[in-house]
């Protein structure tokens, strides 16, 4: 976790410095706190900069319910949405306008979730996930047994990109862990190695949050992937290297 956070911060710093060189330093016009807030959130009747504190309290309460399990996640989000809508937009017409403004992005995410579920169901139901895992196990020569965690770390990048997290971690990783046990490698080590490809997974079209954010800034997913794939792979390799150095995964059983 700490290794990944350090890598993300370093890459963010590099990209930030690159953007400073490209567009220069942008200064906001002076005019007090109201001018500063308007420059960030913009103008319009649907902007509610004065409701920041109540909204922050509401979000915190929803997060507490999610973390503690006090309420089901669906109920927590539903209640939070209703309260936020009434609190920020008491006018019914404005409520409908705000929901319609975000309906397009919401529908894309819903369709993606359904499509990912069908995709994962086909992979699991037809045993293709098991076949992929078994093929990977059979491809590794017995003399490479001590390299099994490294192989899992490297292959987790393309596999988590092509597969959903459920299909990979519930379908592929258990088979890899059982195969690694024959070489005296603990399942925990395989589990650590399997998460090292997550930076690449985050740019996969199967990740709803990524697709939503790309859509909100009106950019093409393919262009986003082209510009970020090298950084995602670099971060995964950096995490793998540091995991080897710190002993989180080992090449010696």
C-alpha positions in Angstrom: 0.0 0.0 0.0 2.7 2.5 1.0 4.8 1.5 -2.1 1.9 2.1 -4.4 1.1 5.5 -2.8 4.7 6.6 -3.1 4.7 5.6 -6.7 1.5 7.4 -7.5 2.7 10.6 -5.8 6.0 10.5 -7.7 4.2 10.0 -11.1 1.7 12.8 -10.2 4.6 15.1 -9.4 6.3 14.3 -12.8 3.0 14.8 -14.7 2.3 18.0 -12.8 5.7 19.5 -13.6 5.2 18.5 -17.2 1.8 20.4 -17.3 3.4 23.5 -15.7 6.0 23.6 -18.5 3.2 23.1 -21.1 0.6 25.7 -19.9 2.6 27.8 -17.5 1.2 29.1 -14.1 -2.4 30.1 -14.1 -3.3 32.8 -11.5 -6.9 33.4 -10.3 -8.3 36.9 -10.4 -8.3 38.5 -7.0 -11.5 39.6 -5.4 -12.0 37.9 -2.1 -13.2 34.5 -1.0 -16.5 34.7 -3.1 -14.5 35.3 -6.3 -12.2 32.4 -5.5 -15.2 30.1 -4.9 -16.9 31.2 -8.1 -13.7 30.6 -10.1 -13.7 27.0 -8.8 -17.3 26.0 -8.9 -18.6 28.5 -11.5 -21.9 30.4 -11.6 -25.5 29.2 -12.0 -28.5 28.3 -9.9 -27.3 24.7 -9.6 -24.0 25.7 -7.9 -24.2 25.6 -4.1 -20.8 26.8 -2.7 -22.5 27.8 0.6 -23.6 24.2 1.2 -20.1 22.8 1.4 -20.1 22.1 5.1 -23.6 20.4 5.2 -22.7 18.3 2.2 -19.4 17.4 3.8 -21.2 16.3 6.9 -23.7 14.3 4.8 -20.9 12.6 2.8 -19.1 11.8 6.1 -22.2 10.2 7.5 -22.7 8.0 4.4 -19.0 6.9 4.6 -19.4 6.0 8.2 -22.4 3.9 7.4 -20.5 2.1 4.6 -17.4 1.5 6.7 -19.1 0.3 9.8 -21.8 -1.6 8.0 -24.5 0.2 9.9 -26.7 0.3 6.8 -26.6 -1.6 3.5 -24.6 0.2 0.9 -27.6 0.5 -1.4 -29.7 2.0 1.4 -26.9 4.4 2.4 -26.4 5.8 -1.1 -30.1 6.0 -1.7 -30.8 8.0 1.5 -27.7 10.1 1.0 -28.8 11.0 -2.6 -32.3 11.9 -1.5 -31.2 14.1 1.4 -28.5 15.8 -0.8 -31.1 16.4 -3.5 -33.6 18.0 -1.2 -31.0 19.9 0.8 -29.3 21.5 -2.3 -32.2 21.8 -4.7 -35.6 22.3 -2.9 -37.2 23.2 -6.2 -38.8 20.2 -8.0 -38.0 21.5 -11.5 -34.4 22.1 -10.5 -34.2 18.6 -9.1 -35.4 17.1 -12.4 -32.9 19.2 -14.3 -30.0 18.1 -12.2 -30.9 14.4 -12.5 -31.3 14.7 -16.3 -27.9 16.5 -16.5 -26.2 13.4 -15.0 -28.5 10.7 -16.5 -26.3 10.1 -19.5 -23.2 9.3 -17.3 -25.3 7.2 -14.9 -26.7 5.1 -17.8 -23.3 4.5 -19.2 -22.1 3.2 -15.8 -25.2 1.0 -15.4 -24.8 -0.5 -18.8 -21.1 -1.1 -18.1 -21.9 -2.9 -14.9 -24.4 -5.1 -16.6 -22.0 -5.8 -19.5 -19.1 -6.6 -17.1 -21.4 -8.9 -15.2 -22.4 -10.8 -18.4 -18.7 -10.9 -19.5 -17.6 -12.3 -16.1 -20.5 -14.7 -16.0 -19.6 -16.1 -19.4 -15.9 -16.5 -18.4 -16.8 -18.2 -15.2 -19.7 -20.3 -16.4 -17.9 -21.7 -19.5 -14.8 -22.4 -17.3 -12.7 -20.1 -19.6 -11.2 -18.5 -16.4 -10.1 -21.9 -15.2 -8.6 -22.7 -18.6 -6.6 -19.4 -18.7 -5.3 -20.1 -15.2 -4.4 -23.7 -16.0 -2.7 -22.6 -19.3 -0.6 -20.2 -17.3 0.4 -22.8 -14.8 1.3 -25.4 -17.5 3.3 -22.8 -19.4 5.7 -22.2 -16.5 8.6 -24.7 -16.6 9.2 -26.6 -13.3 12.6 -25.0 -13.1 10.9 -21.6 -12.8 9.0 -22.6 -9.7 10.8 -20.2 -7.5 9.9 -17.4 -9.9 6.2 -18.0 -9.5 5.4 -14.8 -7.5 7.2 -12.7 -10.1 5.3 -14.4 -12.9 2.0 -13.7 -11.1 3.0 -10.1 -10.6 3.9 -9.6 -14.3 0.9 -11.5 -15.7 -1.5 -9.7 -13.3 -1.2 -6.6 -15.5 -2.7 -8.0 -18.7 -5.1 -10.3 -16.9 -6.6 -7.7 -14.6 -6.9 -5.4 -17.7 -8.9 -8.0 -19.6 -10.8 -9.6 -16.7 -12.9 -8.1 -14.0 -11.5 -8.2 -10.5 -14.1 -10.8 -9.5 -13.1 -13.1 -12.4 -9.4 -12.7 -11.7 -9.3 -12.9 -7.9 -12.0 -15.5 -7.4 -11.3 -17.5 -10.6 -7.6 -17.3 -11.5 -5.7 -16.5 -8.3 -6.9 -19.5 -6.3 -5.7 -21.8 -9.1 -2.3 -20.0 -9.1 -2.1 -20.2 -5.3 -2.7 -24.0 -5.4 0.0 -24.4 -8.1 2.4 -22.3 -6.2 1.9 -24.4 -3.0 3.6 -27.2 -4.8 6.8 -25.1 -4.9 6.5 -24.2 -1.2 5.2 -20.7 -1.9 2.5 -19.4 0.5 -0.9 -18.3 -0.8 -0.4 -14.9 0.9 2.7 -14.2 -1.2 0.7 -15.0 -4.4 -2.1 -12.7 -3.1 0.4 -9.9 -2.7 1.8 -10.5 -6.2 -1.6 -10.5 -7.7 -2.5 -6.9 -6.7 0.6 -5.4 -8.2 -1.1 -5.1 -11.6 -3.9 -2.9 -10.3 -2.5 0.3 -11.8 -3.0 -1.3 -15.2 -6.5 -2.5 -14.2 -7.6 1.0 -13.4 -7.4 2.0 -17.1 -9.5 -1.0 -18.2 -12.9 -0.4 -19.8 -14.3 -2.7 -17.2 -13.7 -0.1 -14.4 -16.8 2.0 -14.1 -15.2 4.9 -12.3 -12.6 5.4 -15.1 -15.2 5.3 -17.8 -17.4 7.8 -15.9 -14.6 10.2 -15.4 -13.4 10.0 -19.0 -17.0 10.7 -20.1 -17.4 13.6 -17.8 -14.4 15.4 -19.3 -15.6 14.6 -22.8 -12.5 12.5 -23.8 -12.1 9.3 -25.7 -11.3 6.2 -23.6 -8.8 5.0 -26.2 -6.9 8.3 -26.1 -6.9 8.2 -22.3 -5.4 4.6 -22.4 -2.7 5.6 -24.9 -1.5 8.5 -22.7 -1.6 6.5 -19.4 -0.7 2.9 -20.3 3.1 3.6 -20.0 2.7 5.2 -16.6 0.4 2.4 -15.3 2.9 -0.2 -16.5 5.8 1.7 -15.0 4.0 2.0 -11.7 3.3 -1.7 -11.6 6.9 -2.6 -12.4 8.1 -0.1 -9.8 5.8 -1.7 -7.2 7.0 -5.1 -8.2 10.6 -4.2 -7.9 10.1 -2.6 -4.5 8.1 -5.6 -3.3 11.1 -7.8 -4.2 13.5 -5.5 -2.4 11.4 -5.3 0.8 10.6 -9.1 0.8 6.8 -8.6 0.2 7.3 -11.2 -2.5 10.4 -13.4 -2.8 12.2 -15.4 -5.5 13.5 -17.8 -2.9 11.3 -20.3 -1.1 
